[in-house]
């Protein structure tokens, strides 16, 4: 390329010689100067630095990028541009960072990260991520972790802009290196603090912090047409979830509409445009499968082909033709137990299609993801369409006169108990350090809850009630058969029992529910504080985090300071202050507290019953990572 450029410059100069002879002096000097400048510019362009140490953007295979949509679809482009989908993955520009990290130093679990500016780039001085000493867990002390050699790396990408943010650095600084790996710390955006990455997920405490390669773990969903590349030559069409993630490759669409007559005819007509996919024009199953390419438990059937070419799925095609395993059927029994409840519903967020497609509203009706969510007109937080706020999405099919009335809900019309989603889509999934609504739309049933181990909606609101109370209430209201229940289900609050003897995922859901305003309004909350003490000593980081958050919502504990990631001794000492503080404040006001919560007005906690529940705790390892 450089050789041809120099030949072109020489040809221009030779062609101008007659002109220079006719008018000697100034023109010749100017011409020579221009030729020299042209040659120098082309040479500099040819010698430009290699691509950065990160994936690159490549437009091929019919993909053109979201920016090409803007000219003809400005309002749709603008509404997409404001979404967290767009900013799911970004180049590490100053605008992409959730906060100003320059000059920040973070030490967690003995791992010290120091951020600094180098020119226009943000860099980090950090433990060498490839060194064995750099895979810490909470048992390591500072001295051991600091034995890891230190390196400096540029921050090249970010993931997340809503709840928390992950920063990515190149594995090495070798020329052409495009494999990027995560820092082992993440930034909680709302709280403005850092935590170890493993603490952002619900995972067994004995696990060390592994490295994550973006090209193999995140590229499928957090970029548009991501292609890992067999030699680490990773490329994407767009960083983040772009227009073509949902509408498919758009090169043919753009080419077809270069004709202004066709463009205006399409704009004014009602016929479907066959040159591009519009999910709103697909049937409910195909439309939802556009979302399922990310919001499910699909497994890549051909790893080698995926690495070479990326996902073969294109919006509009039947997704089962590409991904036969959307419900985790190919997962091991252990993995299924971690990611799914026993009835097949998802335990972890990010798998919403599993719930939607298993709902009768979908299998026997025409419910789709777009029945509630709008990519262009929804709220920025959860992309709910305006008419899906409240009960609107449900009463568009289920007549409000029949289903929104107190005769159906048995709750006051203006109460949280009359909201459709609180009964039919309860918070039984986990992710992003919170409980998330199930997307399996079904009716609460005690027998189903017992079989699936999935907490029933009634006891996620009525925290002080037993499962037997729920069963009897459902019999009286809806004619349900009361299943056989053991003594505990008759005598102990179901939420309390799950908090003390449940597995880590169940404990996390209950800990979150104890801070949920509708549940606090529906329950006697005078008894909750001492039980959150047990969450603060839980072996799982996420359970401690949720317990501390809920504790601070209770009267008298709004200013209670607790570091869920602090040294174990400090945590135990701090948590030990809760029960005396609670009893001093509540001792004169425990009359009428339900006996099912194991509080005895005379001397506080029923320690024998509590100890028995703790002894029977389900300690199976649980890993819920979205």
HUDA-V336278 format. One record per residue. N is the residue number from 1. RES is the residue in one letter. PHI is phi in whole degrees, -180 to 180 (999 if undefined). D_LAST is the distance of its C-alpha to the last C-alpha in Angstrom with 2 decimals. Layout:
n=[N/N]
res=[RES/RES]
phi=[PHI/PHI]
d_last=[D_LAST/D_LAST]
This chain:
n=[1/2/3/4/5/6/7/8/9/10/11/12/13/14/15/16/17/18/19/20/21/22/23/24/25/26/27/28/29/30/31/32/33/34/35/36/37/38/39/40/41/42/43/44/45/46/47/48/49/50/51/52/53/54/55/56/57/58/59/60/61/62/63/64/65/66/67/68/69/70/71/72/73/74/75/76/77/78/79/80/81/82/83/84/85/86/87/88/89/90/91/92/93/94/95/96/97/98/99/100/101/102/103/104/105/106/107/108/109/110/111/112/113/114/115/116/117/118/119/120/121/122/123/124/125/126/127/128/129/130/131/132/133/134/135/136/137/138/139/140/141/142/143/144/145/146/147/148/149/150/151/152/153/154/155/156/157/158/159/160/161/162/163/164/165/166/167/168/169/170/171/172/173/174/175/176/177/178/179/180/181/182/183/184/185/186/187/188/189/190/191/192/193/194/195/196/197/198/199/200/201/202/203/204/205/206/207/208/209/210/211/212/213/214/215/216/217/218/219/220/221/222/223/224/225/226/227/228/229/230/231/232/233/234/235/236/237/238/239/240/241/242/243/244/245/246/247/248/249/250/251/252/253/254/255/256/257/258/259/260/261/262/263/264/265/266/267/268/269/270/271/272/273/274/275/276/277/278/279/280/281/282/283/284/285/286/287/288/289/290/291/292/293/294/295/296/297/298/299/300/301/302/303/304/305/306/307/308/309/310/311/312/313/314/315/316/317/318/319/320/321/322/323/324/325/326/327/328/329/330/331/332/333/334/335/336/337/338/339/340/341/342/343/344/345/346/347/348/349/350/351/352/353/354/355/356/357/358/359/360/361/362/363/364/365/366/367/368/369/370/371/372/373/374/375/376/377/378/379/380/381/382/383/384/385/386/387/388/389/390/391/392/393/394/395/396/397/398/399/400/401/402/403/404/405/406/407/408/409/410/411/412/413/414/415/416/417/418/419/420/421/422/423/424/425/426/427/428/429/430/431/432/433/434/435/436/437/438/439/440/441/442/443/444/445/446/447/448/449/450/451/452/453/454/455/456/457/458/459/460/461/462/463/464/465/466/467/468/469/470/471/472/473/474/475/476/477/478/479/480/481/482/483/484/485/486/487/488/489/490/491/492/493/494/495/496/497/498/499/500/501/502/503/504/505/506/507/508/509/510/511/512/513/514/515/516/517/518/519/520/521/522/523/524/525/526/527/528/529/530/531/532/533/534/535/536/537/538/539/540/541/542/543/544/545/546/547/548/549/550/551/552/553/554/555/556/557/558/559/560/561/562/563/564/565/566/567/568/569/570/571/572/573/574/575/576/577/578/579/580/581/582/583/584/585/586/587/588/589/590/591/592/593/594/595/596/597/598/599/600/601/602/603/604/605/606/607/608/609/610/611/612/613/614/615/616/617/618/619/620/621/622/623/624/625/626]
res=[X/X/X/X/X/X/X/X/X/X/X/X/X/X/X/X/X/X/X/X/X/X/X/X/X/X/X/X/X/X/X/X/X/X/X/X/X/X/X/X/X/X/X/X/X/X/X/X/X/X/X/X/X/X/X/X/X/X/X/X/X/X/X/X/X/X/X/X/X/X/X/X/X/X/X/X/X/X/X/X/X/X/X/X/X/X/X/X/X/X/X/X/X/X/X/X/X/X/X/X/X/X/X/X/X/X/X/X/X/X/X/X/X/X/X/X/X/X/X/X/X/X/X/X/X/X/X/X/X/X/X/X/X/X/X/X/X/X/X/X/X/X/X/X/X/X/X/X/X/X/X/X/X/X/X/X/X/X/X/X/X/X/X/X/X/X/X/X/X/X/X/X/X/X/X/X/X/X/X/X/X/X/X/X/X/X/X/X/X/X/X/X/X/X/X/X/X/X/X/X/X/X/X/X/X/X/X/X/X/X/X/X/X/X/X/X/X/X/X/X/X/X/X/X/X/X/X/X/X/X/X/X/X/X/X/X/X/X/X/X/X/X/X/X/X/X/X/X/X/X/X/X/X/X/X/X/X/X/X/X/X/X/X/X/X/X/X/X/X/X/X/X/X/X/X/X/X/X/X/X/X/X/X/X/X/X/X/X/X/X/X/X/X/X/X/X/X/X/X/X/X/X/X/X/X/X/X/X/X/X/X/X/X/X/X/X/X/X/X/X/X/X/X/X/X/X/X/X/X/X/X/X/X/X/X/X/X/X/X/X/X/X/X/X/X/X/X/X/X/X/X/X/X/X/X/X/X/X/X/X/X/X/X/X/X/X/X/X/X/X/X/X/X/X/X/X/X/X/X/X/X/X/X/X/X/X/X/X/X/X/X/X/X/X/X/X/X/X/X/X/X/X/X/X/X/X/X/X/X/X/X/X/X/X/X/X/X/X/X/X/X/X/X/X/X/X/X/X/X/X/X/X/X/X/X/X/X/X/X/X/X/X/X/X/X/X/X/X/X/X/X/X/X/X/X/X/X/X/X/X/X/X/X/X/X/X/X/X/X/X/X/X/X/X/X/X/X/X/X/X/X/X/X/X/X/X/X/X/X/X/X/X/X/X/X/X/X/X/X/X/X/X/X/X/X/X/X/X/X/X/X/X/X/X/X/X/X/X/X/X/X/X/X/X/X/X/X/X/X/X/X/X/X/X/X/X/X/X/X/X/X/X/X/X/X/X/X/X/X/X/X/X/X/X/X/X/X/X/X/X/X/X/X/X/X/X/X/X/X/X/X/X/X/X/X/X/X/X/X/X/X/X/X/X/X/X/X/X/X/X/X/X/X/X/X/X/X/X/X/X/X/X/X/X/X/X/X/X/X/X/X/X/X/X/X/X/X/X/X/X/X/X/X/X/X/X]
phi=[999/-65/-62/-64/-64/-68/-62/-62/-62/-64/-63/-61/-65/-65/-66/-90/-60/-57/-63/-67/-67/-69/-132/-68/102/-54/-60/-65/-62/-63/-64/-61/-62/-65/-63/-63/-63/-63/-62/-65/-64/-66/-66/-63/-61/-67/-93/-59/-64/-65/-56/-63/-80/-167/-57/-116/-92/-132/-110/-153/62/90/-88/-128/93/-65/-61/-73/-85/-64/-62/-93/-126/-64/-72/-66/-63/-65/-69/-68/-63/-85/-82/-74/-62/-61/-94/-59/-130/-140/-63/-81/-91/-55/-71/-79/-73/-71/-157/-83/-93/-61/83/-80/-124/-125/-124/-136/53/79/-102/-104/-121/-123/-94/-156/-90/-129/67/-92/-103/-93/-119/-137/-93/-150/-63/-57/-65/-90/-82/-57/-70/-96/-110/-80/-139/-62/-80/-80/-96/-54/-62/-68/-67/-74/-72/-65/-63/-106/-137/-116/-137/-78/-78/-110/-147/-127/-127/94/-148/-110/-102/-145/-128/-106/-109/-122/-129/-67/-59/-136/-102/-64/-60/85/-66/-117/-83/-109/-127/-83/-69/-87/-130/-129/-107/-80/-69/-65/-92/63/-143/-100/-138/-59/-57/-65/-76/-78/-114/-94/-148/-57/-66/-80/-73/-84/-80/-85/-82/-116/-90/-60/-66/-104/-107/-117/-64/-62/-114/-98/-150/-96/44/-78/-129/-59/83/-70/-114/63/-90/-73/-142/-139/-82/-136/-73/85/-93/-97/-55/-77/-64/-104/-102/81/-56/-119/-61/-65/-63/-66/-62/-65/-101/-68/-76/-63/-65/-65/-63/-73/-63/-67/-67/-90/-91/-109/-70/-67/-87/-76/-85/-153/-94/-114/-55/-67/-97/-82/-68/-62/-73/-64/-62/-70/-71/-60/-74/-64/-59/-120/-94/-156/-111/-64/-116/-73/-73/-131/-64/-63/-67/-64/-62/-76/-126/81/-69/-83/-69/-127/-51/102/-91/-61/-71/-67/-67/-106/-123/-71/-111/-99/-114/80/-62/-88/-72/-65/-57/-65/-68/-61/-65/-80/-93/-129/-73/-64/-89/92/-75/-77/-91/-124/-68/92/-122/-63/-60/-59/-71/-59/-72/-97/-91/-63/-61/-92/-74/-113/-129/-125/-62/-136/-57/-76/-66/-118/-108/-130/-76/-117/-129/-88/-65/-67/-68/-129/59/-74/-66/-58/-82/-100/-67/69/-99/-57/-64/-80/-75/-70/-113/-96/-54/-59/-62/-94/-106/-92/-77/-62/-65/-94/-81/60/-132/-58/-59/-96/-99/-64/-70/-98/-80/-53/-68/-69/-96/-103/-140/-70/-81/-120/-110/-126/171/58/58/-164/-83/-130/-65/-64/-104/-84/-86/-147/-99/-63/-149/-63/-61/-67/-63/-64/-72/-93/71/-82/-56/-82/-57/-58/-85/-84/-101/-89/-67/-99/-108/-85/-70/-64/-60/-63/-62/-68/-65/-67/-66/-68/-85/-127/76/-66/-76/-83/-74/-70/-127/-78/-60/-58/-67/-91/-114/-123/-49/-64/-64/-64/-61/-67/-64/-95/-114/-73/-76/-61/-67/-65/-61/-64/-63/-70/-58/-66/-61/-69/-107/-81/-57/-60/-69/-65/-71/-91/-126/-79/-99/-63/-98/-73/-52/-63/-77/-69/-56/-69/-72/-72/-107/-67/-68/-91/-55/-64/-65/-63/-60/-68/-63/-65/-63/-67/-58/-72/-87/-90/-57/89/-124/-60/-104/-74/-95/-153/-101/-62/-109/-72/-56/-57/-60/-65/-64/-62/-63/-69/-65/-66/-82/-72/-63/-59/-64/-66/-66/-63/-81/-108/-55/-87/-135/-104/-63/86/-65/-57/-64/-67/-99/61/-108/-110/-53/-71/-137/89/-80/-83/-66/-65/-67/-65/-62/-65/-65/-64/-64/-97/-59/-83/-99/-60/-64/-128/-130/-116/-124/-77]
d_last=[46.93/48.73/51.94/51.99/51.46/54.39/56.56/55.81/56.82/60.00/60.88/60.59/62.85/65.47/65.58/66.36/69.27/71.97/70.80/70.92/74.45/75.61/74.31/74.17/72.55/69.65/67.96/67.84/66.31/63.69/62.92/62.56/60.26/58.05/57.92/57.03/54.27/52.91/52.98/51.33/48.55/47.82/47.94/45.50/43.14/43.43/42.84/39.73/37.06/34.52/31.10/28.77/26.61/23.54/22.67/25.31/25.63/27.64/28.83/29.92/29.57/30.43/27.77/29.33/26.65/26.05/29.04/31.39/30.47/31.60/35.35/35.51/32.56/32.70/31.39/28.40/27.70/28.03/25.72/23.00/23.74/22.91/19.35/16.12/15.43/18.38/17.41/13.85/15.65/19.22/22.13/22.82/25.62/26.77/25.50/21.92/21.60/20.40/23.49/26.51/25.53/28.98/30.72/27.80/27.65/24.76/25.22/22.52/22.99/26.01/24.34/26.20/25.08/27.79/27.29/30.38/31.74/33.52/35.25/32.82/29.77/27.53/27.57/26.31/28.34/26.01/26.14/26.34/22.80/24.49/26.61/25.89/26.54/23.61/20.89/21.29/20.24/21.72/24.84/26.10/28.79/29.48/32.36/30.48/27.60/30.14/31.84/29.35/31.13/30.18/29.57/29.29/26.79/26.39/23.18/22.77/19.47/16.95/13.38/12.68/15.59/14.55/12.86/12.78/13.99/13.64/17.01/17.97/21.31/23.21/23.32/27.09/29.64/31.35/32.57/30.31/27.23/24.20/21.54/19.56/17.54/15.69/17.57/16.55/16.58/14.67/16.49/15.80/17.55/18.97/20.16/21.37/20.53/18.85/16.80/15.94/12.62/11.96/12.84/10.02/7.78/9.49/11.24/14.93/17.32/19.24/16.71/17.83/15.88/15.59/15.94/13.55/15.57/14.46/16.64/15.03/11.26/10.77/14.05/13.46/11.59/12.33/16.05/18.80/20.19/18.88/21.06/20.29/23.98/25.62/27.30/24.53/26.08/22.81/23.33/21.79/23.57/21.79/19.28/16.74/16.65/20.39/22.95/23.14/19.49/20.67/24.42/24.72/27.17/29.80/32.67/34.76/34.20/35.48/38.38/39.40/39.57/41.73/44.57/45.00/46.68/43.78/41.40/43.36/43.91/40.18/39.68/42.42/41.86/39.55/39.09/35.66/35.25/34.71/34.01/30.46/27.78/27.48/24.69/26.82/29.58/27.62/27.76/25.00/23.39/23.55/22.39/19.23/18.63/18.56/15.30/14.21/14.36/10.87/9.80/10.29/9.96/12.72/14.12/16.59/20.01/22.00/20.42/23.71/24.10/20.64/21.41/24.79/24.16/20.51/19.22/22.32/20.97/22.89/22.54/25.06/25.18/24.12/20.66/21.61/24.26/21.74/18.76/20.21/17.07/14.90/14.54/13.79/17.56/17.81/15.40/17.46/18.34/16.54/13.19/13.87/14.66/11.42/9.23/12.17/14.98/18.40/19.23/16.48/14.45/10.68/9.68/6.04/5.77/5.77/8.11/11.03/13.61/13.75/15.06/17.25/18.88/19.63/21.43/25.21/25.19/23.69/25.55/28.82/28.56/27.32/24.22/21.78/18.88/21.77/23.55/21.55/19.85/21.86/20.85/24.23/25.49/22.57/21.82/19.97/17.59/16.14/18.41/20.32/23.75/26.67/28.03/24.77/24.93/26.29/27.44/28.49/26.08/27.15/30.83/31.18/31.37/32.13/35.33/35.03/38.45/37.22/33.64/33.50/36.70/37.01/38.60/35.23/32.86/35.39/34.15/35.80/35.06/33.88/31.62/27.87/28.80/30.07/26.91/25.74/21.99/22.49/23.99/22.42/18.80/18.27/15.38/14.05/10.27/8.34/6.04/7.69/10.34/11.64/12.20/11.51/14.00/13.98/14.99/17.28/20.54/22.88/25.47/25.23/27.05/27.63/28.15/24.82/23.05/25.01/24.24/20.48/19.96/18.05/19.73/22.26/22.33/25.84/25.09/22.12/24.87/27.90/26.71/30.24/30.95/31.04/29.62/33.28/33.89/31.10/32.53/36.02/34.98/33.31/36.51/38.70/36.82/35.65/37.58/34.76/35.99/35.39/33.87/35.28/33.72/34.45/36.11/32.99/31.65/35.06/35.41/32.13/29.68/26.67/24.27/26.18/26.20/22.43/22.11/24.57/24.19/20.74/17.92/15.51/13.03/16.17/17.59/14.73/15.17/18.91/18.95/17.26/19.66/22.59/22.15/21.62/24.92/25.61/25.20/27.48/29.95/30.07/30.49/32.98/30.99/33.81/32.41/28.76/29.24/30.49/27.63/25.05/26.98/25.36/21.84/23.12/24.16/21.06/20.04/16.32/15.85/13.35/15.92/18.65/17.09/16.75/20.18/21.80/20.65/22.00/25.14/26.02/26.17/28.98/32.65/34.01/30.76/29.78/31.00/29.69/28.32/25.93/23.85/20.91/20.80/24.57/26.75/26.81/30.47/30.00/27.23/29.46/32.44/30.79/29.30/32.76/34.14/32.25/34.24/37.66/36.74/35.53/38.57/40.99/39.73/39.32/42.05/44.49/42.06/40.55/43.00/41.43/38.00/36.93/37.75/34.49/32.67/34.95/36.69/40.43/42.38/44.94/42.84/39.21/36.60/37.32/36.39/37.40/35.09/32.19/32.85/32.89/29.45/28.04/29.89/28.12/24.57/22.03/21.11/19.20/16.40/12.97/9.70/6.57/3.78/0.00]
